Amino acid sequence: MMQALRGAASKAPLLGVRGAALAPAARFASTDTSYSVIDHTYDAVVVGAGGAGLRAAFGLTEAGFKTACITKLFPTRSHTVAAQGGINAALGNMEPDDWRWHMYDTVKGSDWLGDQDAIHYMCKEAPASVYELENFGMPFSRTEEGKIYQRAFGGQSYDYGKGGQAHRCCAVADRTGHSLLHTLYGQSLRYDTDYFIEYFALDLIMDDEGACVGVIALCMEDGTLHRFNCNNTVLATGGFGRCYFSATSAHACTGDGGAMASRAGLQQSDLEFVQFHPTGIYGAGCLITEGTRGEGAFLINSEGERYMERYAPVAKDLASRDVVSRSSTIEIREGRGVGPNKDHVYLQLSHLPPETLHARLPGISETAQIFAGVDVTKEPIPVLPTVHYNMGGVPTNYTGNVLTYDTEAGEDKIVPGLYAAGEASCASVHGANRLGANSLLDIVVFGRACAHAIAASSTPGEATKPLPTGAGDKTIESLDALRYADGAYPVADMRLDMQKTMQEHAAVFRTGDVLDEGCTKMDAIYQHLVNDVKVTDRSLIWNTDLIEALELQNLMINAKQTMESAAARKESRGAHSREDYVDRMDEYDYTQPIEGQVKKPIEEHWRKHTMSQMDIETGKVTLSYRPVIDKTLDQQDCATVPPRIRTY
């Protein structure tokens, strides 16, 4: 067994990223060397420096909290930078709009699995959040009147679905995420946040009472380990799209925060709901924004037909993403795909005026040329549904507090000291399917909400809860075992096995037999990871082999829960489409009047959140279920949107 942290302090203090002297290093006995462990104390620590992490970090510093931000990437390399289409807010710059209509569309888009208190909060806060970004200097595209330009986007409507296509998506051409991330990073530099850049967060530190009291991280530059002791920790680490073979996600999207929560014995929620974006470039997987269709592009099959007119007669190409992805997949399955193998479809933009392409879609034009060899003014782009977003994550309430659900008591319980925001979290504002341009809104609204919640419950400079005895011992033991792992399976081979299994067994369409086979395969891959992985580089300085092994562990923890949760959910809802259970299973049959119907108990329907927990040693996944919150924050301000059959 590993011994407790101990040892003499090093003579010279190590320097932090901002040049401040850190606490002296302790020494930790290991296999053939020692680990330097450096302790830090903060009021709050944010893990991740994408949009949610930056907004939380500088919000905390602005409120007077001594704050650290730990990130494995330089902040402007975070995956927020890749978002293209825009950010939703009911500004009403193109036509009259109302945030309640935005809320209706979001609830409908979620296939009534979204929590309506959180959706209420997000949509009401949206206009103020966009104006705040504008005041920070975000260079939104403009109308001729000088107002923020808003484009059409999928699943958006006016007047509760009765008023036609809404123009609600505030855009910076087709580089909105890039602009937002650089704006937030520039704003964050006004404040005295301590950034620990290229530090890999390994584990949460939990005390004996179940509260989170900090984080342990590895500095990739020099191999030192850092224990951060704090009263408030925010997880903002993004999604885990890289567990699939073809994804728009960056290679850094490995679900680190969710895996940290799972290793701490906490639950994750709704991981089976994985969004496939309808338009990833065929063969490359690069994203082609929904904003193209918002500007007038459309999908065609081998017969040149605009096939979305058959599947969604009203919304057509701007139906919600799960609907469009399924439609494209059906076209390919039924032999109407394009190309030599008839295995993809076309996105047609050549009918759009060149000045529109130049002004509104310059990045897409460049991406199509580089990755598909296509001149969009003359040719269509070959596209295919591609993994894009994780609706599930670490469960939170609308203030960002991480939750667990006590099935015996039938109530949520807050995990003291722990918060989550962005794609790493599940508030749940997206439910079974996220609407396009709600993700950038999610990160700024709930990143800020975490800062506000911490400021409301804590005081800057208050006494920090102590670290438990031996804090970090198990983490360092696991790190050491992985560093010296000498099994038969290289990390890259095992990662490819996992990605292909997820791609084949948890795809756009799913069946019980295929999912069960996927569960069996994932069990085998997980056992290889635990017992037979091979890491060739034994060093601690810029050891990319070790970092990729750590990321693979995180991906596997998330992927395994995704597969098990999908196999258990015997219905079709949002992005989870079962060919053997084609209907949505609600508490009432909403195809009929509910008057006279008897409400089914929660055990007999599927309008409920999956809560998954994983035994890291064995890989065993345990599932339980939590009710959906239908009540809004204020029924007078905004009434509940009752469930109905979802059509576009």
C-alpha positions in Angstrom: 0.0 0.0 0.0 1.1 3.6 -0.6 2.3 5.5 2.4 0.9 8.9 3.5 2.3 12.1 2.2 5.4 12.9 4.1 9.0 14.1 3.8 11.3 17.1 4.0 10.5 20.3 2.1 12.6 21.1 -0.9 15.2 23.8 -0.4 14.1 26.1 -3.2 10.4 26.9 -3.7 8.9 26.0 -7.1 7.3 28.8 -9.1 3.7 29.0 -10.1 2.5 29.9 -13.6 2.1 33.5 -12.5 5.5 33.6 -10.9 4.4 33.5 -7.3 6.3 31.2 -5.0 4.3 28.1 -4.0 4.4 26.0 -0.9 7.5 23.7 -0.5 7.2 20.3 -2.0 6.7 17.1 0.0 8.1 13.8 -1.2 6.1 10.7 -1.9 7.7 7.2 -2.0 7.1 5.4 -5.3 8.2 2.4 -7.4 11.6 3.7 -8.3 11.4 7.5 -7.8 9.5 10.0 -5.7 6.7 12.4 -6.5 6.8 16.1 -5.6 3.5 17.1 -4.1 2.8 20.9 -3.7 -0.1 22.1 -1.7 -2.2 25.2 -2.4 -5.2 26.8 -0.6 -7.9 28.7 -2.4 -11.4 29.9 -1.7 -12.5 28.3 -5.0 -11.0 26.1 -7.8 -12.4 25.9 -11.3 -11.4 22.9 -13.4 -11.5 23.7 -17.1 -11.0 27.0 -19.0 -13.6 26.9 -21.8 -16.5 29.2 -21.8 -18.2 27.8 -18.6 -14.9 27.6 -16.7 -13.7 31.1 -17.6 -17.1 32.7 -16.8 -17.2 30.9 -13.4 -13.5 31.8 -12.6 -13.6 35.5 -13.3 -17.1 35.7 -11.7 -15.7 34.3 -8.5 -12.6 36.5 -8.6 -14.8 39.6 -9.3 -16.8 38.7 -6.1 -13.6 38.7 -4.1 -12.8 35.0 -3.9 -9.2 33.8 -4.2 -9.6 31.6 -7.3 -7.5 29.1 -9.2 -8.4 27.8 -12.7 -6.8 24.5 -13.6 -6.7 23.6 -17.3 -5.0 21.0 -19.4 -5.1 23.3 -22.4 -4.2 27.0 -22.9 -7.7 28.6 -22.4 -8.2 29.7 -26.0 -7.6 26.2 -27.2 -10.6 24.9 -25.2 -13.3 23.3 -27.4 -15.7 26.3 -27.0 -13.5 27.8 -29.7 -15.0 25.3 -32.3 -18.6 26.4 -31.8 -19.8 28.0 -35.0 -23.5 28.8 -35.3 -24.4 31.2 -32.5 -26.0 31.7 -29.1 -29.8 31.8 -28.6 -31.5 34.7 -26.9 -35.0 36.2 -27.4 -33.7 39.7 -28.3 -36.4 40.3 -30.9 -34.0 42.1 -33.3 -35.4 40.5 -36.5 -39.1 40.0 -35.4 -40.8 40.4 -32.0 -39.7 37.6 -29.7 -40.3 36.4 -26.1 -38.1 34.3 -23.8 -41.1 32.2 -23.0 -41.3 31.1 -26.6 -37.6 30.2 -26.4 -38.4 28.1 -23.3 -41.2 26.3 -25.1 -38.9 25.4 -27.9 -36.2 24.2 -25.5 -38.7 22.0 -23.6 -40.1 20.6 -26.8 -36.5 20.0 -28.2 -35.6 18.1 -25.0 -38.6 15.7 -25.7 -39.9 16.7 -22.3 -37.0 15.2 -20.4 -35.6 18.7 -19.6 -36.1 20.1 -16.1 -38.3 23.2 -16.5 -37.0 25.1 -13.6 -33.5 25.1 -15.1 -34.9 25.8 -18.6 -36.9 28.7 -17.2 -33.8 30.2 -15.6 -31.6 29.8 -18.7 -34.0 31.3 -21.2 -35.0 34.2 -19.0 -31.3 35.0 -18.4 -30.4 34.7 -22.1 -30.9 38.3 -23.3 -29.0 39.7 -20.3 -26.2 37.2 -20.9 -25.9 38.2 -24.6 -25.9 41.9 -23.8 -23.2 41.2 -21.1 -21.1 39.5 -23.8 -21.6 42.5 -26.1 -20.5 44.8 -23.3 -17.4 42.7 -22.8 -16.6 43.5 -26.4 -17.8 40.4 -28.3 -18.0 41.5 -32.0 -21.4 40.2 -33.0 -22.5 40.4 -36.6 -24.9 43.4 -37.1 -28.1 44.2 -39.0 -28.2 47.3 -41.1 -29.7 49.1 -38.1 -26.6 48.2 -36.0 -28.4 45.6 -33.9 -27.0 42.2 -33.1 -27.7 39.9 -36.1 -29.9 36.9 -35.4 -30.2 33.9 -37.8 -32.7 31.1 -38.0 -31.7 27.9 -36.3 -33.1 24.4 -35.8 -36.1 23.8 -33.6 -36.8 27.6 -33.0 -40.2 29.0 -33.4 -42.4 32.0 -32.5 -45.6 32.0 -30.4 -45.2 28.5 -28.9 -44.7 26.8 -32.2 -47.5 28.6 -34.0 -45.7 31.6 -35.4 -43.3 30.1 -37.9 -39.5 30.0 -37.9 -37.8 32.1 -35.3 -34.6 34.2 -35.9 -33.1 33.9 -32.3 -29.5 32.8 -32.8 -27.0 35.7 -32.2 -24.0 35.1 -34.4 -20.5 36.3 -35.1 -20.5 35.1 -38.8 -19.8 31.3 -38.4 -17.1 31.7 -35.7 -19.2 32.5 -32.7 -17.5 30.2 -30.2 -14.1 31.4 -31.3 -15.2 35.0 -30.6 -16.9 34.1 -27.3 -13.9 32.3 -25.9 -11.4 35.0 -26.8 -13.8 37.6 -25.4 -14.2 35.7 -22.1 -10.4 35.1 -21.8 -9.6 38.7 -22.5 -12.2 39.7 -19.8 -10.8 37.2 -17.3 -7.3 38.9 -17.5 -8.8 41.9 -15.9 -9.1 39.9 -12.7 -6.5 38.3 -10.5 -7.4 34.7 -11.1 -4.4 32.2 -10.8 -4.2 30.1 -13.9 -2.6 26.7 -13.8 -2.2 26.0 -17.5 -1.3 22.5 -18.8 -2.1 20.9 -15.5 -4.1 17.7 -15.8 -6.8 17.3 -13.1 -6.7 13.8 -11.7 -9.3 13.5 -8.9 -11.6 15.3 -6.6 -10.6 15.2 -2.9 -13.7 14.3 -0.8 -13.8 14.4 3.0 -15.3 11.8 5.3 -18.7 13.7 5.3 -19.0 13.5 1.5 -18.0 17.2 0.8 -15.6 18.1 -1.9 -12.6 19.9 -0.4 -10.4 20.2 -3.4 -8.6 18.7 -6.4 -5.3 16.9 -7.1 -3.6 17.7 -10.5 -0.5 16.8 -12.4 1.7 19.5 -13.9 2.5 18.2 -17.4 5.5 20.5 -17.7 7.6 19.3 -14.8 5.8 16.2 -13.4 4.9 17.7 -10.0 1.6 16.9 -8.3 -0.5 19.6 -6.8 -3.2 19.4 -4.1 -5.6 22.2 -4.2 -7.5 22.7 -0.9 -10.7 24.8 -1.3 -14.3 25.0 -0.1 -15.7 25.3 -3.6 -14.8 23.3 -6.7 -16.4 23.9 -10.1 -16.2 21.2 -12.8 -16.3 22.7 -16.3 -14.3 20.1 -18.3 -16.6 19.7 -21.3 -18.0 16.5 -22.9 -16.6 13.1 -23.9 -17.3 12.9 -27.6 -14.0 11.3 -28.3 -15.2 7.9 -27.0 -16.7 7.7 -30.6 -14.7 7.0 -33.7 -16.2 9.9 -35.7 -16.9 13.1 -33.7 -16.8 16.8 -34.2 -15.2 17.0 -30.7 -11.5 18.0 -30.2 -9.2 15.2 -29.1 -9.2 16.8 -25.7 -12.9 16.1 -25.1 -12.4 13.1 -22.9 -15.0 13.7 -20.1 -12.4 14.3 -17.4 -14.9 16.0 -15.0 -17.5 13.3 -15.2 -14.9 10.6 -14.7 -13.6 12.4 -11.6 -17.1 12.5 -10.2 -17.6 8.8 -10.9 -14.3 8.0 -9.2 -15.5 10.0 -6.2 -18.6 7.7 -6.0 -21.0 10.3 -7.4 -23.7 9.8 -10.0 -23.9 10.9 -13.6 -27.2 11.6 -15.4 -28.6 10.8 -18.8 -25.4 9.7 -20.5 -27.3 7.6 -23.1 -28.4 10.8 -24.8 -25.6 11.6 -27.3 -26.3 14.1 -30.0 -25.3 13.3 -33.6 -25.0 16.6 -35.6 -26.5 16.1 -39.1 -23.7 17.7 -40.9 -20.2 16.5 -40.1 -17.9 16.5 -43.2 -17.9 13.0 -44.6 -14.6 11.2 -43.8 -13.2 14.0 -41.7 -15.9 14.5 -39.1 -15.4 18.3 -39.0 -18.4 20.3 -38.1 -20.5 22.2 -40.7 -22.7 24.5 -38.7 -26.5 24.4 -38.6 -26.1 28.1 -39.4 -25.7 27.0 -43.0 -29.2 25.8 -43.0 -30.3 28.9 -41.1 -28.9 30.9 -44.0 -30.8 28.8 -46.5 -28.7 25.7 -47.3 -30.5 22.4 -47.5 -29.8 18.6 -47.6 -30.3 16.6 -50.7 -30.1 12.8 -51.5 -28.9 11.0 -54.6 -32.0 12.0 -56.5 -31.4 15.7 -55.8 -34.5 15.7 -53.5 -34.8 18.0 -50.5 -35.8 15.0 -48.4 -36.4 16.9 -45.1 -39.6 18.1 -46.6 -40.9 14.6 -46.2 -39.8 14.1 -42.6 -40.5 17.6 -41.2 -43.0 19.3 -43.5 -43.0 22.6 -41.5 -39.5 23.0 -40.2 -37.9 21.1 -43.0 -34.0 21.4 -42.7 -34.4 23.3 -39.5 -36.1 20.5 -37.5 -34.3 19.5 -34.3 -30.9 17.8 -34.8 -32.0 14.3 -33.7 -34.9 14.4 -36.3 -32.5 15.5 -39.1 -29.8 13.0 -38.2 -32.3 10.1 -38.2 -33.8 11.3 -41.5 -30.3 11.4 -43.2 -29.6 7.9 -41.8 -32.8 6.5 -43.2 -32.1 8.0 -46.6 -28.7 6.3 -46.7 -30.2 3.0 -45.4 -32.8 3.0 -48.1 -30.3 3.5 -50.9 -30.6 7.2 -51.6 -27.2 8.1 -50.3 -24.6 9.8 -52.5 -21.0 8.9 -53.5 -19.6 5.6 -54.8 -20.7 3.7 -51.7 -24.0 5.7 -51.3 -23.0 6.2 -47.6 -23.5 10.0 -47.1 -25.7 12.9 -48.3 -25.1 16.4 -49.7 -25.5 19.8 -48.1 -26.3 22.3 -50.9 -25.1 25.9 -50.5 -24.3 26.9 -54.1 -27.6 28.6 -54.6 -26.8 31.2 -51.9 -25.4 34.5 -53.0 -21.5 34.6 -52.8 -21.8 37.8 -50.6 -23.9 35.9 -48.1 -21.3 33.0 -48.0 -18.5 35.5 -47.6 -20.2 37.6 -44.9 -22.1 35.0 -42.9 -20.3 31.6 -43.6 -16.6 32.4 -44.3 -15.3 29.6 -42.0 -17.5 27.0 -43.5 -16.4 27.9 -47.0 -12.7 27.5 -45.9 -13.4 24.2 -44.0 -15.2 22.6 -46.9 -12.3 23.5 -49.3 -9.7 22.1 -46.9 -11.4 18.9 -45.7 -13.7 18.0 -48.6 -12.0 19.7 -51.5 -15.3 21.5 -52.3 -15.9 25.0 -53.6 -19.2 25.8 -51.9 -20.2 28.3 -54.6 -20.2 25.5 -57.1 -20.6 22.1 -55.4 -22.4 20.6 -52.4 -20.6 19.5 -49.3 -20.6 15.7 -48.6 -21.9 15.3 -45.0 -22.9 12.6 -42.5 -24.4 12.6 -39.0 -21.5 12.8 -36.6 -21.2 12.7 -32.8 -21.3 16.2 -31.5 -22.6 16.8 -28.0 -23.4 15.0 -24.7 -26.7 16.0 -23.2 -25.9 14.0 -20.0 -23.2 14.7 -17.4 -22.8 15.5 -13.7 -26.3 16.2 -12.4 -26.9 19.7 -11.0 -29.7 22.0 -10.1 -30.3 25.4 -11.8 -27.8 27.1 -9.5 -25.0 24.7 -10.5 -24.8 22.6 -7.3 -24.0 19.0 -8.0 -26.7 16.6 -6.9 -27.1 12.9 -6.0 -30.6 11.3 -5.9 -31.6 9.3 -2.9 -34.1 6.8 -4.3 -35.3 5.7 -0.8 -36.0 9.2 0.4 -37.1 10.2 -3.1 -35.2 13.5 -3.0 -32.2 15.3 -4.4 -29.2 15.8 -2.1 -26.6 18.5 -2.7 -22.9 17.5 -2.7 -21.4 20.2 -0.5 -18.6 22.2 -2.1 -19.1 20.9 -5.6 -20.5 22.6 -8.7 -20.6 21.9 -12.4 -21.4 23.9 -15.6 -21.3 23.5 -19.3 -21.2 20.2 -21.2 -19.7 18.4 -18.2 -22.9 19.0 -16.3 -26.5 18.0 -16.7 -28.8 20.8 -15.3 -30.9 19.3 -17.3 -31.7 22.1 -19.8 -31.2 19.9 -22.8 -33.0 16.7 -21.8 -33.0 14.1 -24.5 -31.9 16.5 -27.3 -30.1 19.9 -27.3 -31.3 22.6 -29.6 -28.6 24.2 -31.7 -27.1 27.4 -30.2 -28.3 26.6 -26.7 -24.8 25.2 -25.7 -23.0 28.6 -25.8 -26.0 30.0 -23.8 -25.7 27.1 -21.3 -22.0 27.7 -20.6 -22.3 31.5 -20.0 -25.5 31.3 -18.0 -24.5 28.4 -15.7 -20.9 29.4 -15.4 -22.1 32.6 -14.0 -24.8 30.8 -11.9 -22.0 28.8 -10.2 -20.2 32.0 -9.3 -23.4 33.5 -8.0 -24.3 30.4 -5.9 -20.9 30.3 -4.3 -21.0 34.0 -3.5 -24.4 33.5 -1.9 -23.3 30.6 0.3 -19.6 31.4 1.1 -17.5 34.3 2.1 -14.1 35.2 0.6 -11.2 34.3 3.0 -13.3 32.1 5.3 -11.6 29.0 6.9 -11.0 26.2 4.4 -12.2 22.7 5.4 -9.1 20.6 6.0 -7.9 17.8 3.7 -8.6 14.4 5.0 -5.7 12.2 6.2 -3.9 10.7 3.2 -5.6 12.9 0.7 -4.4 12.0 -2.7 -2.7 8.7 -1.7 -5.0 6.6 -3.8 -4.7 8.9 -6.8 -0.9 8.8 -6.7 -1.0 5.0 -6.3 -3.2 4.7 -9.4 -1.0 7.2 -11.4 2.1 5.2 -10.5 0.5 1.9 -11.5 -0.5 3.3 -14.8 2.8 4.9 -15.4 4.6 1.6 -15.0 1.9 -0.5 -16.7 3.5 -3.1 -19.0 0.6 -5.1 -20.4 -0.1 -6.3 -23.9 -2.5 -3.6 -25.2 -1.1 -0.1 -26.1 -3.3 2.8 -25.3 -3.9 3.7 -28.9 -5.1 0.2 -29.8 -7.5 0.1 -26.8 -8.8 3.5 -27.5 -9.6 2.5 -31.1 -11.4 -0.6 -29.9 -13.5 1.5 -27.6 -14.3 4.1 -30.3 -15.3 1.5 -32.9 -17.5 -0.3 -30.3 -19.3 2.9 -29.4 -19.7 3.9 -33.1 -21.2 0.5 -34.0 -23.3 -0.3 -30.9 -24.5 3.1 -29.7 -25.3 4.9 -33.0 -28.1 7.0 -34.3 -30.4 4.0 -34.3 -30.1 1.4 -31.6 -31.6 -2.1 -30.8 -31.5 -4.2 -27.7 -29.3 -7.0 -29.2 -26.7 -4.6 -30.6 -26.6 -2.6 -27.3 -26.3 -5.8 -25.2 -23.4 -6.9 -27.4 -21.9 -3.5 -27.0 -22.1 -3.8 -23.2 -20.3 -7.2 -23.4 -17.6 -5.7 -25.6 -17.1 -2.7 -23.4 -16.8 -4.9 -20.3 -14.0 -6.8 -22.0 -12.2 -3.6 -23.1 -12.5 -2.2 -19.6 -11.0 -5.3 -18.1 -8.0 -5.0 -20.5 -7.7 -1.3 -19.5 -7.6 -2.2 -15.8 -5.4 -5.3 -16.1 -3.5 -5.3 -19.4 -2.7 -1.8 -20.7 0.8 -0.8 -21.9 2.4 2.6 -21.3 5.8 2.8 -22.8 7.0 6.2 -21.5 8.0 6.1 -17.8 8.9 9.8 -17.5 6.8 12.5 -15.9 7.7 15.5 -18.1 5.5 16.0 -21.1 4.6 12.3 -21.1 1.9 12.3 -23.7 1.6 8.5 -23.5 0.7 8.7 -19.8 -1.7 11.6 -20.4 -3.5 9.7 -23.2 -3.8 6.7 -20.9 -5.4 8.9 -18.2 -7.7 10.3 -20.8 -8.6 6.8 -22.0 -9.5 5.9 -18.4 -11.8 8.9 -18.3 -13.4 8.1 -21.7 -14.0 4.5 -20.7 -15.7 5.4 -17.5 -18.1 7.7 -19.4 -18.5 5.4 -22.4 -19.4 2.3 -20.2 -22.1 4.2 -18.4 -23.4 5.5 -21.7 -23.8 2.0 -23.2 -25.3 0.5 -20.1 -27.8 3.4 -19.7 -28.8 3.1 -23.4 -29.4 -0.6 -23.1 -31.6 -0.2 -20.1 -33.8 2.6 -21.6 -36.5 0.7 -23.5 -38.1 3.6 -25.4 -37.3 6.2 -28.1 -36.9 9.7 -26.9 -34.9 12.6 -28.4 -31.4 11.4 -29.5 -32.0 7.9 -28.1 -33.8 6.1 -30.9 -34.6 2.4 -30.4 -35.8 0.4 -33.4 -37.2 -2.3 -31.1 -39.0 0.3 -28.9 -40.1 3.0 -31.3 -42.5 4.9 -29.1 -41.9 7.4 -26.3 -43.1 5.9 -23.0 -44.6 8.6 -20.8 -46.7 8.6 -17.7 -49.7 9.2 -19.9 -50.5 8.3 -23.5 -50.2 11.8 -25.0 -51.5 10.6 -28.4 -54.9 10.6 -26.6 -56.7 13.0 -24.3 -55.3 12.5 -20.8 -58.7 12.9 -19.2 -59.8 9.6 -17.8 -56.3 8.1 -18.0 -54.5 6.7 -14.9 -51.0 8.1 -14.4 -48.4 5.4 -14.6 -46.0 5.1 -11.6 -42.4 6.1 -12.3 -41.3 2.4 -12.5 -43.6 1.9 -15.5 -42.6 4.8 -17.8 -39.4 6.4 -19.1 -40.0 10.1 -18.7 -37.3 10.1 -16.0 -33.6 10.8 -15.7 -31.1 8.0 -15.7 -28.7 8.2 -12.7 -25.6 6.0 -13.2 -22.9 5.0 -10.7 -19.8 3.0 -11.5 -17.6 0.7 -9.5 -14.2 1.8 -10.8 -12.5 -1.4 -9.7 -14.8 -3.8 -11.4 -16.5 -1.7 -14.0 -20.0 -2.6 -12.7 -22.6 0.1 -13.5 -25.6 0.6 -11.2 -28.6 2.5 -12.6 -31.4 4.3 -10.7 -33.9 6.9 -11.9 -34.9 10.5 -10.9 -38.1 12.3 -11.7 -38.2 15.1 -14.3 -38.9 18.6 -12.8 -41.9 19.9 -14.6 -42.5 22.9 -12.3 -41.0 26.2 -13.4 -39.4 28.7 -11.0 -42.6 30.8 -11.0 -45.8 29.6 -12.5 -47.1 33.2 -12.8 -44.0 34.3 -14.7 -43.9 31.2 -16.9 -46.3 28.3 -16.8 -45.2 24.7 -17.2 -45.1 23.4 -20.8 -47.2 20.2 -20.7 -46.0 17.2 -22.6 -47.3 16.4 -26.1 -46.3 14.5 -29.2 -43.2 16.2 -30.7 -43.5 17.1 -34.4 -41.8 19.5 -36.7 
